[in-house]
Amino acid sequence: MKDFRVTPIRNGTVIDHIKVGMALKVLKIIGIKGENSQSTVSVLLRVPSKQNEWKDIVKIEDRELDPKELSKIALISPSATINIIRDYNVAEKFNVEVPDIVKGIVRCQNPGCITNQSEPIEPEFVVESKKPLTLRCIYCGRIMNDVSDYLI
């Protein structure tokens, strides 16, 4: 088997241990669509991992993620780790965390929920369980397990 190398980045963010198949959703979360990116972005899909069998990785040069983006990543890949790179070295490393309250980053699956009507109400969920992820809408009570298609 031939080794595959991805060049190190000078400054930026490496999102490691992304659940297999979620790297492209991570790109969507952080607003990278290809034609609009000013930074070099590396996407590795289905990479062998020591901790799990497989993982995805996303590397973004010259960009650090905001807390809202980190919360969204935690909702679709709670085992992801964030490495902040400065001058080719890991300056910070931490795991994403699923918040206890999810506000304004997921829309309710219930089309009849008041948050999906023309009312100016921000969707809000209580995290009932982090493993497996279970959210409950505070307005209509709808229980959600897979939120990847409902991220705002």
Beta strands, then each sheet from edge to edge (+ up, - down):
strand 1: 12-18
strand 2: 41-48
strand 3: 54-61
strand 4: 81-86
strand 5: 89-95
strand 6: 101-103
strand 7: 124-130
strand 8: 133-137
strand 9: 143-144
sheet 1: 2+ 3- 1+ 4- 5+
sheet 2: 6+ 7- 8+ 9-
end
